[in-house]
Amino acid sequence: MNTLDSLDIDIRLQDWARLDERAREAALTRPAQSQAEALKRDVAALVAEVRQDGDAALRRLTARLDRCQLDALEVPAEEFAAAEAALAPELKAAIEEAAARIKLFHAAAAPLPVAVDTAAGVRVERVLRPVQRVGLYVPAGSAPLPSTALMLGVPAVLAGCREISLCSPVRADGRCDEAVLYAAKVVGVHRVFKLGGAQAVAAMAYGTASVPKCDKIFGPGNSWVTEAKLQVSADPQGAAIDMPAGPSEVLVIADAAANPVFVASDLLSQAEHGPDSQVILLSPSSELLQAVQAETIRQCRELPRGEVAARALSQSRLLKVESLTQAIEVSNRYAPEHLILQVADPRALLDGIESAGSIFLGAWTPESVGDYCSGSNHVLPTYGYARSYSGVSVASFQKQITVQEVSAEGLRRIGPCTALLAEAEQLEAHRRAVTLRLATLEAGA
């Protein structure tokens, strides 16, 4: 008998209309958020340990948490070569194919410099400069993610970042995942370190003898990694971050005609990431919800990571809504990392979507293609941060700097406006910086 045949799998089916406000809030609460205070305290202790003891702390924590004694923290050239030699040719070809498609989309979507004459003699420009030193975090705990090395490395290189460091957890044998190393090499990452968890974030934020201090940190991770990113970004001596990108989540909106096999597979594709992942299905069809519930349990028992998925499903929901319009309202309230529209006319719903990290339209667009090789980025905001954050792009690795140049004639045109507004704000020095120049122009006229 399959060991998963007796696995207890529970995914709750609820009617949104019958829930009061408190129950609705509970239905949409992420699992990791319920342990926030203890998590903050524990992560703060790890970050402080790395700040104080540097490399020594990183070695201690790696020995304790990853069960590996490290001499050197950085991956040497010979390990990159060994990783490349160990990988199957077809996997290396798939990594290269995905990298090319990601590069194609990200290059096309990258910001462009802008120059506009806002008045005669007044030119305003936007120039682009790369963030100089960036740190990329690539998870590799229970499931290594070479795709994340592609998603972060490609836009970093396109942006022109001068120093690109990557941290990924080490295995018990003292090496990083071979596919992660190969992906890092393919995209052009400069240095890779055998570090994972909150301690890796702390090392990149503050620097150690081995790990360079970074200006900005990118990448998804578990709740510990996400909390560490939030803490270092709140410290002026720490580092900026791309976004809060924590445990994976998906929300699916499906109508009565949706294929329950497809819907269940999409839910499980996120649930298998980890026990703190969350999946939600919204549908006005009770029959579809019940069919998906049964199909999800059936498919879960067939998965190698079925036990992990089952734990995530226990924190997940199948919600009966009154209509697709209400489904959109609930989705916008939740603001999912991934949103899948398995409905007859998905584009008809698109304009109503206000908050989502990435949207997948129709029955033939599984979220998996976005995770790997459609060309979009899979590093996306979670925890509801899709209300105010976007996914990673080339722009994430750049600074946009405005430039203005005003001629004498231009100052004559816009100087009076400037002076009046400065006077209204009672900033006399601002006003005089203009009026003194205007007076000089008048005297020389």
Secondary structure, DSSP 8 states (H G I E B T S, - for coil): --TTTT-----EEEEGGG--HHHHHHHT--GGGGGHHHHHHHHHHHHHHHHHHHHHHHHHHHHHHS----S-SB--HHHHHHHHHHS-HHHHHHHHHHHHHHHHHHHHHS---EEEEEETTEEEEEEEEE-SEEEEE---SSS--HHHHHHHHHHHHHHT-SEEEEE----TTS---HHHHHHHHHHT-SEEE---HHHHHHHHHH--SSS---SEEE----HHHHHHHHHHHTSTTS-EES----S-EEEEEE-TTS-HHHHHHHHHHHHTT-TT-EEEEEES-HHHHHHHHHHHHHHHTT-TTHHHHHHHHTT-EEEE-S-HHHHHHHHHHH--SEEEEESS-THHHHTT--S-SEEEESTT--HHHHHHTSSS------TTGGGT-----GGGGEEEEEEEEE-HHHHHHHHHHHHHHHHHTT-HHHHHHHHHHHHHHHHH-
